[in-house]
Amino acid sequence: VCSSDLYFMWDAPPDAELLAAARDGSINTPAGLKTQIDRLAANKDRMEVGLRSFFTDMLAFNMFEDLTKDSKAYPKFNLAVAEGAREQTLRVLVDQLITRNGDYRDIFTTRESFINRALAPVYKVPYTYDGEWTRYTFPPESGQSGVLTQATFMMLFSHPGRSSPTVRGVKLSEIFMCMKIPPPPANVDFSKVRDNDAGTVRQRLLQHATNAGCSSCHLLSDPPGLALENFDGLGQFRS
């Protein structure tokens, strides 16, 4: 952790005490930096603001502003579902990293979550609770395991009418592994990949994975994306 990272903790400019530590140089020592980190981290309310802002940017939640879905393919989708999905993920992150003071790695495996009335049909959960939100633990057979399987990631990184292993694999690589995958060339022939009569999604994607001009990227993006194909373009689990 360096001193500039402290901006992210509260998503705000430095306060008077932090500026004073910068002026006297104490923040440049390991002990002084730890003192400031501990002080900022102790303010849970401001830490939550910083965490929500950080992950909203990291997970590209600004894309919700223009998100659309084919109403015939996904009749359950509406603005309440989109807003609920975004809030669900942020609540899980706050719960795991601030409330529980947990390990960052737990956000990829936890089945501890939150649902509201709008999201319940997407997750096929009967909503019999009072209040707008409730804690909910997904059973193992639900397929839910951490933020990558939540509706946010599934619906943001899909096409309007179908899921997309390639899009999901690219975004997983870029967001979580800091691996930039270049866009496809302008002259790529997508016809075989989009031909529903050409076999399963996996079989169709092999057209690119075995093509010398495409395989260098698709061998990186498609395997992790295909691992998420149990979720449709809205985040609904399917066998």
C-alpha positions in Angstrom: 0.0 0.0 0.0 1.3 3.4 -0.9 0.1 6.8 0.3 -1.8 7.5 -2.9 -3.9 4.4 -2.3 -5.4 6.1 0.7 -7.6 8.2 -1.7 -9.5 5.1 -2.6 -10.3 4.1 1.0 -12.8 7.0 1.4 -13.2 8.0 -2.2 -12.4 11.6 -1.1 -9.5 14.1 -0.8 -7.3 13.7 2.2 -8.6 15.1 5.5 -6.7 17.5 7.8 -5.0 14.7 9.7 -3.8 13.0 6.5 -2.5 16.2 5.1 -0.6 16.9 8.3 1.0 13.4 8.1 2.1 14.2 4.6 3.5 17.6 5.6 5.6 16.2 8.5 6.7 13.1 6.5 5.3 10.6 8.9 3.1 9.0 6.3 6.3 8.0 4.4 7.3 5.6 7.2 5.8 2.1 7.5 4.6 2.9 11.0 3.1 6.2 10.0 1.4 4.8 6.9 -0.1 2.0 9.1 -1.4 4.5 11.5 -3.3 6.3 8.8 -4.6 3.1 7.2 -5.9 1.9 10.5 -7.5 5.3 11.2 -9.3 5.5 7.9 -10.3 1.8 8.0 -11.9 2.3 11.4 -14.5 4.6 9.9 -16.8 2.0 8.4 -19.3 4.4 6.9 -16.7 6.2 4.9 -15.0 3.0 4.0 -18.3 1.7 2.6 -18.5 4.8 0.4 -15.0 4.2 -0.9 -15.5 0.5 -1.5 -18.8 1.0 -3.4 -17.1 3.6 -5.6 -14.1 1.5 -6.2 -16.0 -1.6 -7.2 -18.6 0.3 -9.2 -15.7 1.5 -11.4 -13.8 -1.8 -11.4 -16.8 -3.9 -12.4 -18.0 -1.4 -15.0 -21.4 -0.8 -13.4 -21.7 2.4 -15.4 -22.8 0.0 -18.2 -26.1 -0.5 -16.4 -27.1 3.0 -17.6 -27.5 1.6 -21.2 -28.2 -2.0 -20.5 -31.0 -3.5 -22.5 -32.3 -7.1 -22.9 -34.6 -8.7 -25.5 -38.0 -8.9 -23.8 -38.8 -12.1 -25.6 -35.7 -13.9 -24.5 -35.7 -12.4 -21.0 -39.2 -11.3 -19.9 -38.1 -11.0 -16.3 -35.7 -8.2 -17.1 -36.7 -4.7 -16.1 -35.1 -1.6 -14.4 -35.8 -3.0 -11.0 -33.9 -6.2 -11.8 -30.9 -4.3 -13.1 -30.8 -1.9 -10.1 -31.3 -4.9 -7.7 -28.5 -6.8 -9.3 -26.1 -3.9 -9.0 -27.0 -3.3 -5.3 -26.8 -7.1 -4.5 -23.2 -7.3 -5.6 -22.2 -4.1 -3.7 -24.0 -5.4 -0.6 -22.1 -8.6 -0.8 -18.8 -6.8 -1.2 -19.5 -4.5 1.7 -20.5 -7.5 3.9 -17.5 -9.6 3.1 -14.8 -6.9 3.1 -16.0 -4.4 5.7 -18.7 -6.0 8.0 -17.0 -9.4 8.2 -13.5 -8.0 7.7 -12.9 -11.0 5.4 -10.4 -12.2 2.9 -10.6 -10.6 -0.6 -10.5 -14.1 -2.1 -13.8 -14.9 -0.3 -15.8 -12.7 -2.7 -15.2 -15.3 -5.4 -16.5 -18.3 -3.4 -19.1 -17.1 -0.9 -22.7 -18.2 -1.2 -23.7 -15.7 1.5 -25.7 -13.0 -0.3 -28.7 -10.6 -0.3 -31.8 -10.7 -2.4 -34.9 -8.5 -2.9 -38.3 -9.0 -4.4 -37.1 -8.0 -7.9 -34.2 -10.4 -8.0 -35.9 -13.4 -6.4 -37.5 -14.7 -9.7 -34.1 -14.4 -11.5 -32.6 -16.7 -8.8 -35.7 -18.8 -8.6 -36.1 -18.1 -4.9 -39.6 -17.5 -3.4 -39.5 -14.1 -1.6 -41.4 -14.6 1.6 -39.6 -12.0 3.6 -40.5 -8.6 5.1 -38.5 -5.6 4.1 -36.9 -4.5 0.8 -33.7 -6.7 1.3 -32.9 -9.9 3.1 -29.8 -12.0 3.7 -29.9 -15.2 1.8 -27.5 -18.2 1.6 -27.6 -19.9 -1.7 -27.5 -23.7 -1.5 -24.7 -25.6 -3.3 -27.0 -26.8 -6.0 -27.9 -23.2 -7.0 -24.6 -22.9 -8.9 -24.0 -19.6 -7.1 -20.4 -19.0 -5.9 -19.2 -15.5 -5.5 -19.5 -12.3 -7.5 -18.7 -13.9 -10.9 -21.9 -15.9 -10.8 -24.2 -13.1 -9.7 -26.6 -11.5 -12.1 -24.5 -8.4 -12.5 -21.6 -10.0 -14.3 -23.8 -12.4 -16.2 -26.2 -9.7 -17.6 -23.6 -7.0 -18.2 -21.3 -9.2 -20.2 -23.9 -10.8 -22.5 -25.7 -9.9 -25.7 -29.2 -8.6 -25.4 -30.7 -11.9 -26.4 -28.2 -14.5 -25.4 -25.1 -15.2 -23.3 -21.6 -14.8 -24.7 -18.7 -16.9 -23.4 -16.3 -14.8 -25.4 -17.5 -11.5 -23.9 -17.5 -12.9 -20.4 -14.1 -14.4 -20.8 -12.6 -11.2 -22.2 -14.1 -9.2 -19.3 -13.0 -11.7 -16.7 -9.5 -11.5 -18.0 -9.4 -7.7 -18.2 -11.2 -6.9 -14.9 -9.7 -9.6 -12.6 -6.4 -10.6 -14.2 -5.4 -7.3 -15.7 -4.9 -9.0 -19.1 -5.9 -6.9 -22.1 -7.3 -8.9 -24.9 -7.4 -6.9 -28.2 -10.7 -6.5 -30.2 -11.3 -8.8 -33.2 -10.0 -7.7 -36.6 -12.6 -5.8 -38.7 -12.7 -8.6 -41.3 -13.6 -11.5 -39.0 -16.3 -13.8 -40.3 -18.8 -14.4 -37.4 -21.3 -16.3 -39.5 -20.4 -19.8 -38.3 -20.3 -18.7 -34.7 -23.8 -17.2 -35.0 -25.2 -20.1 -36.9 -27.5 -21.9 -34.4 -27.6 -25.0 -36.7 -23.8 -25.4 -36.5 -23.9 -27.2 -33.1 -23.6 -26.1 -29.5 -22.1 -22.8 -28.4 -18.9 -24.7 -27.5 -18.8 -26.4 -30.9 -19.3 -23.1 -32.7 -16.6 -21.3 -30.8 -14.1 -24.0 -31.9 -14.4 -22.4 -35.3 -12.4 -19.5 -33.9 -10.3 -21.4 -31.4 -8.9 -23.6 -34.2 -8.4 -20.7 -36.7 -4.8 -19.5 -36.7 -5.9 -15.9 -37.0 -8.3 -16.0 -34.0 -6.9 -18.7 -31.7 -4.3 -16.6 -29.9 -7.1 -14.5 -28.3 -9.9 -17.1 -28.2 -7.8 -19.7 -26.4 -7.5 -17.1 -23.6 -11.1 -15.8 -23.5 -13.3 -18.7 -24.4 -12.4 -21.4 -21.8 -13.3 -19.2 -18.7 -16.3 -17.9 -20.5 -17.6 -21.3 -21.3 -17.2 -22.2 -17.6 -20.0 -19.7 -17.0 -22.4 -21.0 -19.6 -24.6 -22.5 -16.9 -25.9 -18.9 -16.6 -28.0 -17.3 -19.3 -27.8 -13.7 -20.3 -29.8 -12.6 -17.3 -27.9 -14.7 -14.8 -30.5 -17.4 -14.5 -29.0 -20.9 -13.7 -29.6 -23.5 -16.4 -28.4 -27.1 -16.7 
